[in-house]
Amino acid sequence: MAKQRFTINRRALLGGAAGLAALKATGARAQQSPALPKSPVAINVIDVGGALALMQKAFDAYRQAKPELVSRITYVKATAPELAGKIKAQQDAGRVDLDMVLAGSDGLAAGL
């Protein structure tokens, strides 16, 4: 078995040193995670791209694994052109009920 040698070139060394200097100069630190909720929360998900068919089992498994964090998950399906109107109507009413949007590029384009 041949030994593997680790080599580094000047560009990688200088780039790494510059990155470390920038972190030190800006005082960048690792961010702490947000505090967990004190009681389980309900999550409302809207799917406009069809990704829910692939992800719903994972969401439900997480809810079952973490009942102290998630009380229920509500799923709503809509078309991509309907997304912007739904969000705007909720904003105008002063009550946005959606917590997560599952969308592809079609949903992003409709929202723009």
N, C-alpha and C positions, 0 to 999 in steps of 0.2 A: 504494500500500500504506500503510495507516494505521499509525502508530507505536503500539505497545502500551505502556501506562504501568503501572508496578508501584506499587500503593498498598498501604499497610499501615495497619490500624486500631489504635487504642490497646489493645484487648484482645489482639491478636496480639503487639504489641510487649511488653506487660507479661508475657504468658504466656511468651514466649521468654526474657525477662530473668530471670523467676523460675526457669525450668528451668535456665538456665546457672548461676544462683546456687546452686541445689540441687546440681548436679553438682560445683561447686567446693567446697561445704561438706562434702559426703560423701566427697570425694576419689575419686569414681568414675573409673575408668580402663577403657580397652578391654582386654578379656581376651585373653590369648594363646591360640592354638590348642594343643590337646594334642599331645604329641610323637607322631610317626608310629611304627608298630611297626618293630622291627629286622628282623623276618622276616615273610613273608606269613601272614595269619591266615585261618582258616576261619570262615565266618559261617553260622549256622543261623537260618533264617527260618520262622516258622509263619504261615500264612494262614488266617484264619477268616471273612473277609468276601468272598472272591472277587477281591480287588484284585490278586492275583498274576498273573491273566490279563493285566492291563494293564501290570504293572510288571516282569515277569520278564525281558523283553528288555533293559530298561534296566539291571537288576542284572547280567545276563550281559555286557552291553557294558562296564560298569564293570570287571568282573573281568578281561576281556580287555585293557582299556586300562591297567589298573594291576596287572599281575601281581606287582609288588614289594610290593603292599599286601594283596591278596586271593588266597589259594591256591585256595579253592573255596567255593561257596555251596550249602548243602543246603536244600531246600525241603520243608516238611511242610504238609499241608492237614488241617484239622479243622473241626468245627462250632463256633459261638460258645459253646454251653453246655459243650463239652469243654475250652475254654481254661483256665478257672480250675482245674479238676481236674488238668490236665496240669502247670500251673505249681506247684500246691500239692504234687503228688507229687514233682516234681523238687526243690523246696525241702526237703521232709521227708527226701529221700535225700541232701541236702547237695551236690547236683550239678545246677545249672540249666544246661541245654544250649542254651536259646534265647537268641539275641542280639537278634532283632527280631520284633515281632508286627505283622502287617498286619491291622487290624480296623477295622470301622465302629462305628457306635453300638450295634449289636447285641452286638458283642464287649465293648464297654465296659460295657454294661448287665449282661451275664452275669458279668463280672468283679467288679462291685460286690456 
